[in-house]
Amino acid sequence: MNSKILGSVAIVAGTAIGGGMLALPLATASLGTIPALLLLIVIWGISIYTSLLMLEINLRVGVGLNLHSITGKTLGKVGQLIQGGSFLSLLFALTMVYLMGGSSLLESKMAMVGMDVGSQFSVLLFTLIFGGIIAIGVSWIDKVSRVLFTSMITLLVIVVAYLLPEVDMSLMMNNSTEGMVTSSDLTNLWLAAIPIVFTSFGFHVCIATIVRYLDGDAMSLRKVLIIGSTIPLVCYILWLVVTLGTLGGKTVHEFAGSLPLLVTALQGVAESSVLKSFIDLFANFALVTSFLGVTMSLLDYVAELTRAKENALGRVQTWLLTFVPPLLCALYYPDGFYKVLGFAAIPLVVIIIFLPIAMALRQRKQNLGGYQVCGGNTALGLAGLAGLAIILAQLWVAL
């Protein structure tokens, strides 16, 4: 496996792994560990299929085109409008998620040193500090992101290695919600977990870039997408095992979606002060890495939409348009970290399931040849039903 393929695998895995990992135990604790792991595997299978479907579409339209151009060439202006609106909604929702998660961790750290600053001030401070990095430029963001991602994966390996011996199999095998919730509540908890798990496998936005980087080599690209999406699955499984297997689903469920409580509880399991620091650093690196990647994409997209000038005033205007909408939402809804992550699944379904299905159906009628993912129209229909189920699950919980 050459360096370009290895680098592409890292990009795919790195795009998926991030702050969503921290939300997985909070979202799935009430299901029981084994059902949660099964849900991960099912969503992983859907993600692999949809990524290969997007690869098929990309290769037929042309190597080197971005997602917006691919959609326009296949579905026209209406398709581009739907894709653009969904993409913008997804990035705004994810930016809001990471502002809330990052600021809650920042607030807890400041409280530990006797500074009770409140959630709103911590949101503003987090935005100014890490949003300021975005304003510096792409080259610096790239350097910072590489260091943070490498550090995050290293810390994950260390934390999992140290916590695995502490896993209690009885905690994993017991029904975590027994005696806690009714069957109706359990149904709602399942429906709430599905969109969050789906969003945690959202690496598809980088596929067009990878296709261009590997010069449209279908077999290499297929290998990259399968391996690159399997790495997050393995990381998520290990993370759920060490969190739910050491704390128990009942305990994590009682955190009510609080990220600081989850981090503090995991630190309580660790006997070493060094390991406690590693857990804290891992949580911070996971959030900041995702925050930088998402907000960099959002900033570029906003600049493209507004045709902002490449001067100081233009950059300030673009920065404000990028951060003010999600900042206002985070200020007045500070405790919705994993709930809003579920809402992000709706535009993600449109981008990586519904639109690719429509494009594939149109292309296949033209008999263009080349790479085609297996399964035919049956697989397309099943993928469409899965996408519809994810959206309905989120809407049911929201309503």
Secondary structure, DSSP 4 states (H G I P E B T S, - for coil): --HHHHHHHHHHHHHHSSHHHHHHHHHHGGG-HHHHHHHHHHHHHHHHHHHHHHHHHHHHH-TT--HHHHHHHHHHHHHHHHHHHHHHHHHHHHHHHHHHHHHHHHHHHHHHTT----HHHHHHHHHHHHHHHHHH-HHHHHHHHHHHHHHHHHHHHHHHHHHGGG--HHHHHS-TTTTTS-HHHHHHHHHHHHHHHHHTT--GGGHHHHHHHTTT-HHHHHHHHHHHHHHHHHHHHHHHHHHHHHH-HHHHHTTTT-HHHHHHHHHHH--SHHHHHHHHHHHHHHHHHHHHHHHHHHHHHHHHHHT--SSHHHHHHHHHHHHHHHHHHHHH-TT-HHHHHHHTHHHHHIIIIIHHHHHHHHHHHTT--S---TTHHHHHHHHHHHHHHHHHHHHHHH-
